[in-house]
Amino acid sequence: RWEQQPLPMPRTSNPDMRHISWFALGFLSLLAAAPCSAGFVPSSLTQWSIGSGGNGHWYAITSSASTWTNTEDVAESDGGHLVSINSADENEFVRTSFLTGPGETEVFWMGFYSPTGDWTDPSTWQWIDGSSVTYTNWRSGQPDIGLDDGEDDRYGGINFLMSGSGEWDNFPNSAYQEVPGIVEFTSNPVPEPSGLALLGMGMLTLTGWRRHQRRKA
C-alpha cells in the first residue's frame, strides 16, 4: 500500500528560493491528490474516440451508488452529465465498456428522464444535457407504471435485467433504488499534469520574482 512520505527540507541558502521550494512541493502534493476528489472512478474513465467512429467524449462510472438526482448532481460537479445515448453505436460502446465483467450484474443510471407525470409515454422522455432524442433501447414493455406504489418511475437506467444486454428500464428516484451512474464528459475531466505543473511553477516563479524585486527596492 502506498503511504505518503514526509516532504524533504529544500536545501538552499537563499531564503527566497527556500520559500519558493516549499510552495512548489505543496503545489505538487495538491496536484497528485486532486484526481482523488472526483466523483467518478478514475480507472473507469474511457474515451469513445473519433478515430473509432465515436464522438470524442469521455465516460466513467460514479464512485458511489445513489438516487438519480444525487448522481446527476455529482456528474455536474465534475463537469459532465449522466450519459446521453444518441445512437445504437453509442449504446454498444457503453455496453462493452461498462456492462461486461463486474458491470454485467449492475444497473446504472443514465441521463434519461420524463419531466411529466405521464412517464409511461415514451415521447415525454428527454436527455438531461438537452440533446435530441434520436435513439432509444427500451426493454420490451417499458417504460411502464412501475410498482404503482406512489413512486414516480420516471428516471432511466440501463441493464435492468443485469445481463449485459444494454436495454433500458425506468425507475423511481428513491432510496431503495440507489445505483451508480455512467457519466459523460465532452472533454477529459482529468487535467493534464504537465499543463498544471507548468501553470503552477509559472505562478511560483512570478511570486519569487516579485519578492526579489521588493527586496531590491
Solvent accessible surface area in square Angstrom, and as a share of the most:
residue,aa,sasa,rsa
1,R,267,0.98
2,W,207,0.72
3,E,112,0.50
4,Q,125,0.55
5,Q,126,0.56
6,P,119,0.75
7,L,78,0.39
8,P,94,0.59
9,M,114,0.51
10,P,18,0.12
11,R,238,0.87
12,T,44,0.25
13,S,108,0.69
14,N,70,0.36
15,P,75,0.47
16,D,15,0.08
17,M,95,0.42
18,R,77,0.28
19,H,60,0.27
20,I,24,0.12
21,S,32,0.20
22,W,98,0.34
23,F,108,0.45
24,A,13,0.10
25,L,46,0.23
26,G,29,0.28
27,F,56,0.23
28,L,80,0.40
29,S,38,0.25
30,L,133,0.66
31,L,31,0.15
32,A,79,0.61
33,A,56,0.43
34,A,52,0.40
35,P,52,0.33
36,C,111,0.67
37,S,101,0.65
38,A,26,0.20
39,G,17,0.16
40,F,7,0.03
41,V,54,0.31
42,P,74,0.47
43,S,107,0.69
44,S,21,0.14
45,L,35,0.18
46,T,42,0.25
47,Q,72,0.32
48,W,28,0.10
49,S,42,0.27
50,I,131,0.67
51,G,83,0.80
52,S,80,0.52
53,G,61,0.59
54,G,15,0.14
55,N,55,0.28
56,G,12,0.12
57,H,45,0.20
58,W,55,0.19
59,Y,0,0.00
60,A,0,0.00
61,I,34,0.17
62,T,6,0.04
63,S,69,0.45
64,S,73,0.47
65,A,51,0.39
66,S,22,0.14
67,T,15,0.09
68,W,11,0.04
69,T,51,0.30
70,N,77,0.39
71,T,2,0.01
72,E,6,0.03
73,D,89,0.46
74,V,54,0.31
75,A,0,0.00
76,E,88,0.39
77,S,94,0.60
78,D,39,0.20
79,G,62,0.60
80,G,7,0.07
81,H,61,0.27
82,L,1,0.00
83,V,0,0.00
84,S,2,0.01
85,I,0,0.00
86,N,51,0.26
87,S,41,0.27
88,A,61,0.47
89,D,101,0.52
90,E,4,0.02
91,N,8,0.04
92,E,81,0.36
93,F,29,0.12
94,V,0,0.00
95,R,64,0.23
96,T,64,0.37
97,S,44,0.28
98,F,10,0.04
99,L,1,0.00
100,T,65,0.38
101,G,53,0.51
102,P,125,0.78
103,G,9,0.09
104,E,72,0.32
105,T,91,0.53
106,E,70,0.31
107,V,15,0.09
108,F,5,0.02
109,W,0,0.00
110,M,0,0.00
111,G,0,0.00
112,F,1,0.00
113,Y,39,0.15
114,S,0,0.00
115,P,62,0.39
116,T,60,0.35
117,G,67,0.64
118,D,75,0.39
119,W,24,0.08
120,T,52,0.30
121,D,51,0.26
122,P,75,0.47
123,S,96,0.62
124,T,29,0.17
125,W,8,0.03
126,Q,75,0.34
127,W,4,0.01
128,I,46,0.23
129,D,66,0.34
130,G,67,0.64
131,S,40,0.26
132,S,80,0.52
133,V,66,0.38
134,T,99,0.57
135,Y,48,0.18
136,T,60,0.35
137,N,39,0.20
138,W,40,0.14
139,R,54,0.20
140,S,101,0.65
141,G,66,0.63
142,Q,25,0.11
143,P,9,0.06
144,D,50,0.26
145,I,91,0.46
146,G,26,0.25
147,L,124,0.62
148,D,110,0.57
149,D,78,0.40
150,G,76,0.73
151,E,61,0.27
152,D,64,0.33
153,D,7,0.04
154,R,60,0.22
155,Y,19,0.07
156,G,0,0.00
157,G,0,0.00
158,I,0,0.00
159,N,1,0.01
160,F,75,0.31
161,L,99,0.49
162,M,101,0.45
163,S,59,0.38
164,G,7,0.07
165,S,52,0.33
166,G,0,0.00
167,E,57,0.25
168,W,0,0.00
169,D,6,0.03
170,N,6,0.03
171,F,11,0.05
172,P,4,0.02
173,N,49,0.25
174,S,15,0.10
175,A,82,0.64
176,Y,128,0.48
177,Q,25,0.11
178,E,82,0.37
179,V,19,0.11
180,P,21,0.13
181,G,0,0.00
182,I,0,0.00
183,V,2,0.01
184,E,20,0.09
185,F,4,0.02
186,T,106,0.61
187,S,75,0.48
188,N,55,0.28
189,P,33,0.21
190,V,45,0.26
191,P,78,0.49
192,E,112,0.50
193,P,83,0.52
194,S,74,0.48
195,G,38,0.37
196,L,55,0.28
197,A,27,0.21
198,L,138,0.69
199,L,108,0.54
200,G,2,0.02
201,M,77,0.34
202,G,40,0.38
203,M,119,0.53
204,L,20,0.10
205,T,89,0.52
206,L,81,0.40
207,T,57,0.33
208,G,6,0.06
209,W,141,0.50
210,R,130,0.48
211,R,79,0.29
212,H,90,0.40
213,Q,72,0.32
214,R,156,0.57
215,R,159,0.58
216,K,137,0.58
217,A,121,0.94
